[in-house]
């Protein structure tokens, strides 16, 4: 004797309901006596390309209100009952025993925490369509023939994950494993069965969405899942995975947990505001902020600001006060927050601020050097400070001499200044016309006239030892010239005068005097590397076979009276 889908589904509901009734007795909840699932077939169902199956997740929480204020409490048990639609995808998949099925399903979820639950699921279906195919690829021969007494049952179990962070909406996901049983099927009562009774492994994976209506009651808007049975392939005769979708909707009864107590009446609004900085100068901007307490998150707070000085620009619970051009003094900011017209939905606050007058600048003045000779210059440095960092302009004056420059530095020239103390004044003025001055003094002294350098006689070279070579420089003369070369090398700004002489009785004395001086210069230039431009040669009038030398320092003069320059 064949059992109807309705009979088997009712028995399954009772089996799954037993632990629920036991739990309800423990927590004092009122147990349910039964439920009814409609397995009536709908022969007008049109094939669709996407379907889902029941998915629900829940979590077991302590019997107290949720600490985060979301989703009320977490029930210990959730019992789902509803309509389910099962369908093969794609619709002409060869070898898939399932086609279009209508029925009902029920599930019981035991919540272990707010997130994790264990689900037992049972479903019963009438197969209202049987797809007969032929050929390769398969062609539907008679896809709208009704199946006589064709039924399908699923019995599954597995874990469920729930997201309980919203006030009334609970999305979930689950994966279930178990079995599926299909009855034999024929296209008419008197026809031989086309398909035998078959049991196979099955699994589902998907999710769903519950909307809580009451703490003990919710509506499962949708539960959609992929379903994979392992029936025998009608084409190959071997067990094969077959693709299906299941779509369910229904109601959820919730048991266990605690009922969230009603919220206390909202406290009246409280509002405080502050300004930063509380004291500023004209042209600055003051920031304002307000803090409202006991706001209703379900309402939108409206903030307004005003002030008896300056221009207020608001941005929600914050504002800016522009005090440009505002006279020094004390002022008040006013803030207001509103959530409606009822008592306790409005609050005000005030904050005081002040505008300060600009402070004058200050300046220091220094001279470097502070002591100098008449005609020299001194660097003047002014260091100006504005307490409010206002722009500063610098100027300078002196009691004697002249001072020039702009910015923080200037130059004092003492040309034409009298000997003594010269006073220098440094002045700064800000953009508000406020000034400050400071002084420095410079002592001017008369320059000391240095003594003029003098020419000095050096060693002499004698030529009376070698009568055969009367203009030849001997070793003693070279020793004299070596000392002179060292002196010239050590004093690069000096010059040398070489004066050649001859005795009165020498034949060709004038020529010998010139040769003797020229030979001395040649030795210094060629042998000692002295620059020839530093040496001046003369033919002298002294009586004697001698060459005299004179060192001429820079600035000194040399008396050439009686001497004739030699080119």
NORBEL-V76026 format. One record per residue. OMEGA is omega in degrees with one decimal (none if undefined). Layout:
omega->OMEGA
omega->OMEGA
This chain:
omega->-178.0
omega->176.9
omega->178.3
omega->177.9
omega->-177.6
omega->-178.1
omega->-177.5
omega->179.6
omega->179.3
omega->178.7
omega->179.6
omega->177.6
omega->-178.8
omega->179.6
omega->-179.6
omega->-176.3
omega->-174.6
omega->177.5
omega->178.4
omega->179.4
omega->179.5
omega->179.6
omega->179.6
omega->178.9
omega->-179.3
omega->-175.0
omega->178.0
omega->177.9
omega->-179.6
omega->-176.7
omega->175.4
omega->-176.4
omega->179.4
omega->178.1
omega->-173.9
omega->179.2
omega->-179.1
omega->179.8
omega->-176.4
omega->-179.1
omega->178.2
omega->-176.1
omega->-178.7
omega->-178.1
omega->179.3
omega->-179.6
omega->176.3
omega->-175.7
omega->178.1
omega->176.2
omega->-178.6
omega->-179.8
omega->-174.5
omega->174.6
omega->177.7
omega->175.1
omega->178.1
omega->178.7
omega->-177.7
omega->-179.5
omega->176.0
omega->-177.9
omega->179.1
omega->-179.9
omega->178.9
omega->-177.9
omega->-179.6
omega->176.8
omega->-177.3
omega->170.9
omega->178.9
omega->175.5
omega->176.3
omega->-179.9
omega->176.6
omega->-179.1
omega->174.5
omega->-176.3
omega->-179.4
omega->172.8
omega->179.7
omega->-179.1
omega->177.6
omega->177.5
omega->-176.3
omega->-176.2
omega->176.0
omega->175.4
omega->-12.2
omega->-169.6
omega->-178.5
omega->178.0
omega->-176.4
omega->174.2
omega->-179.5
omega->-176.2
omega->-176.9
omega->175.5
omega->176.5
omega->-178.6
omega->174.5
omega->178.8
omega->-179.0
omega->177.6
omega->176.3
omega->178.1
omega->175.6
omega->179.6
omega->174.3
omega->-175.2
omega->178.3
omega->177.7
omega->177.9
omega->-175.2
omega->-170.0
omega->176.0
omega->175.1
omega->-171.6
omega->166.6
omega->-170.9
omega->176.5
omega->178.6
omega->177.3
omega->-173.2
omega->166.6
omega->179.6
omega->-174.6
omega->176.1
omega->175.0
omega->-177.8
omega->175.0
omega->-176.5
omega->177.5
omega->175.2
omega->-179.9
omega->5.3
omega->-175.1
omega->176.9
omega->-179.2
omega->177.8
omega->-176.3
omega->-172.7
omega->-175.8
omega->175.4
omega->178.2
omega->177.6
omega->-179.9
omega->174.1
omega->177.0
omega->-179.3
omega->179.1
omega->-179.9
omega->175.6
omega->175.6
omega->-169.4
omega->176.1
omega->178.6
omega->-176.9
omega->178.0
omega->175.2
omega->-178.4
omega->176.4
omega->-174.3
omega->178.9
omega->-179.4
omega->-174.0
omega->-175.7
omega->-174.1
omega->178.6
omega->170.5
omega->-179.6
omega->175.3
omega->-177.6
omega->173.2
omega->-175.8
omega->178.7
omega->178.6
omega->-176.2
omega->178.0
omega->-179.3
omega->178.6
omega->177.6
omega->174.8
omega->-172.7
omega->176.1
omega->-177.2
omega->173.8
omega->-176.2
omega->-177.0
omega->-178.3
omega->175.6
omega->-179.7
omega->174.2
omega->-178.3
omega->-179.9
omega->170.3
omega->-176.8
omega->174.1
omega->-177.2
omega->173.5
omega->177.8
omega->174.7
omega->175.6
omega->175.9
omega->-179.1
omega->-177.5
omega->-178.0
omega->-176.3
omega->177.0
omega->173.5
omega->-177.1
omega->175.8
omega->-179.7
omega->-179.9
omega->-178.7
omega->-173.9
omega->178.5
omega->176.4
omega->173.8
omega->-177.4
omega->179.8
omega->170.7
omega->-173.4
omega->-178.1
omega->170.8
omega->-179.6
omega->-178.9
omega->171.1
omega->178.5
omega->176.7
omega->173.9
omega->178.6
omega->-175.6
omega->-179.7
omega->-175.0
omega->-177.0
omega->179.8
omega->177.6
omega->-175.1
omega->176.5
omega->-177.6
omega->-173.2
omega->179.9
omega->171.9
omega->179.1
omega->-178.7
omega->-176.5
omega->172.8
omega->-177.8
omega->-176.6
omega->179.1
omega->173.9
omega->-174.1
omega->-177.3
omega->178.4
omega->-175.4
omega->-179.7
omega->178.5
omega->-179.9
omega->-179.8
omega->179.5
omega->-179.3
omega->176.3
omega->178.8
omega->-177.1
omega->176.4
omega->178.0
omega->-180.0
omega->171.7
omega->-172.4
omega->174.8
omega->-179.3
omega->-177.8
omega->178.5
omega->179.5
omega->-3.7
omega->179.5
omega->179.0
omega->-176.5
omega->-179.6
omega->178.4
omega->-177.0
omega->177.4
omega->175.6
omega->178.7
omega->177.5
omega->178.2
omega->177.8
omega->178.4
omega->177.8
omega->180.0
omega->177.8
omega->177.8
omega->174.6
omega->175.2
omega->-177.1
omega->-179.9
omega->-178.6
omega->179.5
omega->180.0
omega->179.3
omega->-177.5
omega->174.7
omega->-178.4
omega->173.6
omega->179.7
omega->179.6
omega->175.9
omega->-179.3
omega->-180.0
omega->-176.0
omega->172.9
omega->-174.8
omega->170.9
omega->-179.9
omega->-177.5
omega->176.1
omega->-178.7
omega->175.2
omega->178.9
omega->177.2
omega->-175.7
omega->176.9
omega->177.8
omega->-177.7
omega->-179.6
omega->176.8
omega->-179.0
omega->-178.8
omega->-177.1
omega->-176.2
omega->173.3
omega->178.3
omega->177.9
omega->-179.8
omega->176.0
omega->-177.0
omega->172.8
omega->-179.2
omega->-177.0
omega->-177.3
omega->176.5
omega->179.8
omega->-179.6
omega->177.9
omega->178.3
omega->-178.7
omega->175.6
omega->176.9
omega->175.9
omega->-177.4
omega->173.6
omega->-176.8
omega->177.1
omega->-177.6
omega->175.6
omega->178.0
omega->177.9
omega->-178.2
omega->179.0
omega->173.1
omega->-177.6
omega->172.0
omega->-174.0
omega->-179.4
omega->177.3
omega->-179.5
omega->-0.7
omega->179.2
omega->174.4
omega->-178.3
omega->178.8
omega->179.0
omega->-178.5
omega->179.3
omega->-177.8
omega->178.0
omega->178.6
omega->-179.7
omega->-179.5
omega->177.6
omega->178.2
omega->-178.9
omega->-179.6
omega->172.6
omega->-178.5
omega->179.6
omega->177.5
omega->175.3
omega->177.1
omega->-176.1
omega->175.1
omega->-175.1
omega->173.6
omega->-174.6
omega->174.2
omega->-179.2
omega->-179.5
omega->179.1
omega->-175.7
omega->179.2
omega->179.1
omega->-178.3
omega->178.3
omega->177.9
omega->-176.8
omega->-174.7
omega->-180.0
omega->176.4
omega->-179.2
omega->175.9
omega->175.1
omega->-178.3
omega->175.8
omega->-179.5
omega->178.9
omega->177.9
omega->178.7
omega->-178.8
omega->-176.7
omega->176.2
omega->178.0
omega->178.6
omega->179.4
omega->175.6
omega->-176.9
omega->173.2
omega->176.0
omega->179.4
omega->-176.5
omega->175.2
omega->178.6
omega->179.3
omega->-172.9
omega->173.0
omega->-178.5
omega->176.2
omega->-175.0
omega->172.8
omega->-178.9
omega->178.7
omega->178.7
omega->-178.6
omega->178.5
omega->179.2
omega->179.8
omega->177.0
omega->-179.7
omega->-178.7
omega->178.7
omega->179.9
omega->178.4
omega->-177.0
omega->174.3
omega->-177.1
omega->179.0
omega->175.9
omega->-176.9
omega->-179.9
omega->-178.6
omega->-176.5
omega->-174.9
omega->-176.3
omega->-177.9
omega->-175.9
omega->-176.6
omega->-179.4
omega->179.5
omega->-171.0
omega->178.9
omega->-178.4
omega->177.9
omega->-180.0
omega->-176.9
omega->178.6
omega->177.8
omega->177.7
omega->177.2
omega->176.4
omega->-178.7
omega->176.7
omega->177.3
omega->179.0
omega->179.5
omega->178.7
omega->178.5
omega->179.4
omega->179.7
omega->-179.1
omega->-178.7
omega->-171.8
omega->-179.3
omega->-179.9
omega->175.7
omega->-177.5
omega->173.8
omega->178.5
omega->-176.5
omega->177.0
omega->-176.9
omega->176.8
omega->179.7
omega->-174.9
omega->-177.0
omega->-177.5
omega->176.6
omega->-177.5
omega->-175.6
omega->-179.2
omega->-179.6
omega->179.4
omega->179.1
omega->-179.8
omega->-179.1
omega->-179.2
omega->178.9
omega->-179.7
omega->178.8
omega->177.8
omega->177.4
omega->-179.3
omega->178.5
omega->-179.2
omega->-176.6
omega->-172.4
omega->-175.4
omega->-175.3
omega->173.5
omega->178.6
omega->178.6
omega->-176.2
omega->-179.4
omega->179.7
omega->-175.5
omega->177.2
omega->-176.2
omega->179.7
omega->168.6
omega->-172.2
omega->-178.2
omega->-179.3
omega->179.7
omega->178.9
omega->178.6
omega->-173.5
omega->171.6
omega->177.2
omega->-178.8
omega->179.9
omega->177.5
omega->-176.4
omega->177.3
omega->177.4
omega->179.8
omega->179.9
omega->178.4
omega->-178.8
omega->-178.0
omega->-177.8
omega->-179.9
omega->179.3
omega->-179.0
omega->-179.0
omega->179.2
omega->177.8
omega->-178.2
omega->none
